[in-house]
């Protein structure tokens, strides 16, 4: 049991204003493994006040000194990487090797990238007779999801601190333990009191209080499109800036000349990673009609390697498990062909869902339009490139995607037609400096790299 009875506010651990707690459950077996305080609007107010008080000094701190603190934070995260991985595995259910590589490893790289950007970014420039200054936007309210519980924290906190902003973080209630650990790393890195603050709590209570607080200048939220709309409305009423990274229904388009076996294998792996709980997952595989049957057979073979409890972990909670199983039942009812998996629970304990592949999926089906957020792949056929582009762009989302072709030039030409924020070309590798974010209902703004830093800056011009 990891029993936390305090929140990190103004550089110290403080008891919550109320007495409520939130239990943390291991989704692999349903055991309670910890608890954190259920923060209130009063706790949020204390944290925002601390962040506002710390803002002038931190904003005036030279970027190189801010970079030094971020480098120290990166070192703390690296030193505690195994503890981070084990914590995420316990509260999210991710297989520990994936936790080590992604949940612990990626935040170290991202934090390091912002230390370097703080040193190298041009925070002022000359344009004609003007000097243009890039200044911190102010106090940031960061509301993060449970599916990548540390990566999403670092992807918001690190650029905000690099920009000279101060932060109040409200992590997801399902996975708050790694956020507590992150706060310990912040403290050990010597980041000044009030620059970073942590309030644990429920979204409708602490999250809403943070989003609508008058002392918050920007709200950065990652989560569902439905909640993103609410936060956007709250921020809009106060003419407050928002950065929203929301849902996705990304297409994996396999053009006729592509290496089909590789494209299908990588595509299946992409959907099964993190138990399918990835907003950018390529959950729609688009294959030309001439090779469709072969692709379906390859996908059915590939998914058999993803054994629940071994290569695929549970979903985060019972509600999510039932939601995903409900989508699988909808797919069957609407006429999609089940070629692997199904709605049945694969294990007697834990919130597992059987890795599932559907064939004969048509674009209007629910499983081809709505974000499922589980290990479920839909395979659709197309007749020509016009048809493929129409299907790929035919959802409310536009977060990510992939294109496979006989050569990169052909893939790039097709990728330019996609209404989406990020496209992997022939299996392109993850780049922590590339901007990540969506078109349409997948969100507003970008994370990672210099574009992510820009979200936390505002512009002032001085004329001479």
N, C-alpha and C positions, 0 to 999 in steps of 0.2 A: 504493500500500500504506500502510495506517495500522497500523503495528506498535507495539502497546502492550506494555510489559514490566513494568508496575507497577499497583498498585491504590491507591485513595485511602483511607487509614486514618489516623485521628487527625490530620487536617489536612495530610498530606503524601503524596507518591507513594512507595510502598514496593514493592520486588520481592516476588514471591510466594514462599512457603516452598518450593515445588517448582519444577521446570523445565518442566512441561507447558504447552502452549499450545492454544488453540482457534482454528482458522481461521474467518474470516468470508467467506462466499461471496455474490457478487452473483447473485441468482436469475434475473436476466434473461439471463445468459450463462454462468453456472457458473464465472466467474473468482474466484479468491481475491483479496480486496481488503484484507484486514487480518488481524490476529491479536491475541488478548488472553490474559492468563495464565489457566491452569486452576486456580482457587483450590481449596484443600484445607480440611479441618476446622481445621487450624492457622491458616490465614488468617482463617477465620470467627471463631475464638476471639479472635484479636488485634483484629478489628474490634468484636466485642461488648464486649470489655474496654474499648476506647476509648470506645464509646458509653456504657457504665455509668459510666465515670469522668467523662464530660462531663455526665451527666444532672442532678446536683444544681444546678449553676450555670445550665444552660439552663432547667430547670424553674422556677427562682427568678427568671429574667429577666422583667421586666414584659412583658405581652402587646404593648404598644405598641412596645417595642424588638424583639421577635420579628417584629412586623409590618414594621418598617423593614428587617430583613434579608430578609424575603420579598419586599418591594418591590424591593430591590436585585437579588434573584435573578430576579424577573420582568423587570427591565430587561436583565439579562445575556442571558436567553433571547430577548428581543425583538431585542437587538443582533446576536445570532448566528443569527437565524431562517433566513437563507438557507443558512448552513452546516449547520444542523440539517436543513433540508429535503433538501439534497443528500445528507447522510449517510444519512437514512432511505431515500431513493430507492435509494441504492447497496446497502444491506444488506437491505432488505425488498422492493424492486422496485416500490414504489408510484409511479405517475405523478407527476412532479415538481410539477404544479399541485395535486394532491391533497395531496402532502406539505407544500407551502407553506401551504395553507389549513387543513388538519386536523392533520397531524403536528407542524407547527411552530406554527401559530396557536392552536390550542386550549390547549396547555399554558401559553402566556402568559396567556390569559384565566383559566384555573383558578388559576394561581399568584397572579395579582392578586386573585382573589376571596378567597383565604385570607389575604392580607395585610389586606384590609378586614375579614374576619371576626375576625381576631385583635384588631383594634382595637375592634370593636363587640360581640363576643359577651359575654354575661353569664356570667362565670366564678364568680360567687357570687350567691345570692339568699336572701331572708328568707322562711321559711315558718313562720308562727306564732312559737313561741319558739325556732326553729332557724335557724341560718345554714348553708346548703347550699353546699359548695365543689365545683367541678369541677376536678380535678387531672389532670395527665398520667398516662397508664397506665404509662409507663416506657420501656424499650427496645423498639423496633419492628423486627421482621424483615420486610422487604418483599421479596416474590418476584414479579417482574413478567413478563408475556408478551411475545411477539415481534410480535404483530399491531398494537398501538399502542404502540411501544416507549418513547416519551417521555411521551405522555399518561398512561399507566398509572403511570409513575414519579412524575410530578408529582401525580397524583390520590391517591397514598399519602404521598409525602414532604412535600408542602406542608401538608396538614392535621395530620400528625404534628408537624411543627415548630411550626405555629401553636399546637398544644395544649401544647407544652413537652416533647414527647417527643424522644428521640434515635433515630437510624435506622441500620440496616445494610441496604443494598440488594444483592440478588442479581438482576441482570437476566437475561433469556433469553439463552441461548448463541448463538442465531441472529442476534440484533440487539444486540450489546453496545457497538457503537461510539458510538451516540448517548448511552448511559449514561456513557461516559467523558467525552464532551463536557459532559454535565450536571454531572458532578463538577467540571469546570473552572469552570463557571458558579457553582457553590456556593462554590468557593474564592475566586473573584473578587468574590463578593457579601459577603465578610467574615463568613460564618457560622463560629462558633468551632470550633476543632479538636475532633474527636470527635463533634460533633453529627450530622454526616452521614458515613457511611462506605460505600465501594463495594468489593464483592468479586465479581469475575467468576468463572464456573465452571459446571460441569455440575449439572443439577438433582439427580440422585441422590447427588452428592457434596457440593457447597457448599450447595445448596438444603436437603437433608435435615439437614446439620449445623446450619444456621441455624434450621430449624423446631424441632429438638429441643434446642437449646442452653438450658441452665438460666438463662443470663443474659438471655434474651429474654422479655419480658412479654406481647407480642402478636405474632401472625404474621398479616400481611395478604398474601393470595395471590390472584392472578388467573390463571386457566388452566382446564384441563379438570376436569370433575366427578370423574373417576377419581383424578387427583392431589389434588384438593381433599379427597376422602375420606381419603386417606393422611395429609395434613397435619392434618386434623381429628382423626384418631386419635392422632397424635403429640402434638398440643396437649392433647387430652383427658386423656391419661395423666399429663400434668404439671399439669392444671387451669389451662391457659394460654388466654388469650382468642385468638379467631381472627376474622378478617374474610375471607370467601371470596366472590369474584365468579367464577362458574363458567359452565357452558354454557348454551345457549339454543336454542329452536326456535320462534321467535316467529311469531305469526299476524298477518296483515294482512287484517282483516275488512272487506269491502266490502258495505255494506247496500244494499238495492234502490234507494233514492233518491239515492245518491251520484253525484258526477261520475265516471263510470266511467273515462273516458280519463285524467283527472288521477290518480285513485287507482292505476290500473295503471301509468302512467308513473313516478310517484314510487316505487311499490313495486318495480318493476324496477330503478330507479336505486339504491334502498336495498340490494338484494341484491348488485348488482355493485360497489358501493363497496368499496375496499380489497381488490379481487379476491374478494369474498365472505368475507373473513377477519375477520368481525365477529361477536362472540358475540350481539349484540342484533339481528342482521339479520332482516328479516321474510321468512323463507325459505318460509313457507306462505301462499299467497294464497287466501283463502276468498271465493267468489263465488256468489251465488244462482243456482240452476239456470236461471232465465229469461234471464239475461244471460251465462251461462257461455261460450258459444261466442264471443260478442263479446269477452269479456275475454281469452280464449286468443289470439285473432287480434291484439288490441292488444299483448299481451305479446310475441308472436313478432316483431311489427314493431319494438317498442321495443328489444328486446335486440340487434337487428341493428346498432344504433348503437355497441355496446360492442365495439370492435375490439381484440383482443389485441395488446399492444405499443404501443397508443395510449391508449385510454380505460381499458383493463383491463391491469393488470400481471400478473406471474407470481405463483405461489404461493411460499411462503417457501423451500421446499426440495424435493428429489426425492421424499422420503417423503410429504410432504403432497400433492404432485401425484398420486402413485400412489393415495393414499388417496381423493382426490376422484374420480378416474377410476373407481375401484372402486365407489364409490357410484352413479355414473351407470350403470355396467353392471348393478348390482343393480336400479336402477329399471326399466331395460329388461326385465330378466329377470322381474321381478314383475308386468309388464303395464302399466306407465305408458306413456303415449304421448309420444314425443319430438317436440316441435314446433320446437325450435331446439337447435343444438349437438350434443353427443354426447361419447363418451369419447376421441375422436381428439385428438392434440396439434395445436394450430393453427399452431405455428411449429417450425422445425427446431432452434432453440436455446432454452434457458431452460425454466423449470418452469411453463409456461403450461397452462391448461385452457380449453377452448372454453366461453364463456358458454352455459348450458344452461337450457332451460325444458321442464318436463314438464306434460302435461295428463292427465286421467283418473287422477289420483292419489287413492287411497283412504286413509283415516286410519291403517289398520294397516300400510301399506307402510313399509319401512325408511327410505326417503327422506322420509317424513312424520313419522317418530318420532325419528330420530337426527340429531345435529348434524353436518353435512357439512363446513362451514368452507371453502367454495369458492363460485364463481359459479354456483350451481344453485338454480333456483326451482321449487317444486312448486305447482300450481294445483289446488285441491280445490273441489268443488261442495257446496252445502248447500241444504236444502229450506225451512227457516224459521229464525227467530232461535234457537229452542231447539236446533236441530240445529247451527247455527253456534257457539253457546256450548259445546256438547258437544265438537265437533271442536277448537275453539281451546284448550280446557282439557285435551284428551285426550293430553297428553305428560307426561313426567317433569319438564319444565322450566317455568319461569315468569319469564323475565327481562324481556322487552319485548313490544311489539306496536303495532298501529295499528288504528283504526276510522275508517271513512269513512261518512258518512250525509248526508241532505239538509240537516240543520242540526246544530249542535253539541250541542244538548240531546239529540237522539236518539242521537248518537254517545256522549255521556257516559253515558247510561242503559245502553247496551250495555257500555261499557268497565267499568262497575262490576261486571259479571258475570265479568270475566276474572281468572283467578288468575295475575297477573303483576305485576312491580314497576313497570313504566313503560309508559304507553300514549300514543301520539301521536294527537291528535284532528284529523281533517281536515287532515293535513299540518302539525301543530304543529312549531315550530322547536325546535332543541336549546337547552336551558337549562342553563348550567354550574352553576347554584345548585340545581337540582332533584335530589333524591336518586336515585341509580342503584344498582340491586341487585335480587336475585331472590327469588321464591317457590320452594318445593319444592327440587329438586336444582339450581337455578340459584344457590344460595348462601346466605350468612348475612351480614347487615350491609348497610350502604349506603356509597356513595362520593359525593363532590361536595357542595358547599354546607354548610349548618349540620349536616345529618344526617351528612355525612362527617366533620366535625370531631368530633362526638359519639363516633364509634367509638374515638377516641384519648384519651378522657377517662374518669375514674372518679370516683365520687361519695362525698363525706364530709359528714356532718352534725354540726354543733356545737349542743348544746342549752344554753339559758340559763335 
